Structure formats: C-alpha cells, structure tokens
Amino acid sequence: MIATEGKSALDYFYWNNKMLYSIVNKEYSVDFEKSFQNAVILSKNNDEMKTALRIFYLRNIPKFSEETKMIILSK
C-alpha cells in the first residue's frame, strides 16, 4: 500500500484496495471505515461499484458507524 500512497485521492480503485488491505491487516484497521466511506463517495457514478459497496455494507452493518450509514443511504 505504501507504494500506491501517491495515487490520486479521486481514484476509487485506490480506496477499494486500501479498504481491503485494511480488513486483512489489523495494523491498519483504524483506517478501514474512512477508506470505505471514500470508496462509496467516489463510486457514485459507477453503478456496479456502488452496488457492490452497498451489498458489502448490508452484510457488515455492525462494523460501521451512523456516519457511514448516512453516506450509503444518500443518493
């Protein structure tokens, strides 16, 4: 992940990869929810990605805060 830190902040593939890395690597689990939120926000124009992230959210609701819920439910 360190090698890709210079990627654009608007690249939702970067945020998805960072989120998945955070899930696997407990050392970075604090960043998981923020990475997920960024991926959701940046994928608003990509219906396939947006659907996949919503499904992930629905399957893991207890892991997320109210803030993430509001982002997911916003249009």
Protein Blocks (a to p, Z undefined) as FASTA:
>chain_A
ZZmmmpcfklmklmmmmmmmmmmmmmlmmmmmmmmmmmmmmmmmmmklmmmmmmmmmmmm
mmpcfklmmmmmpZZ
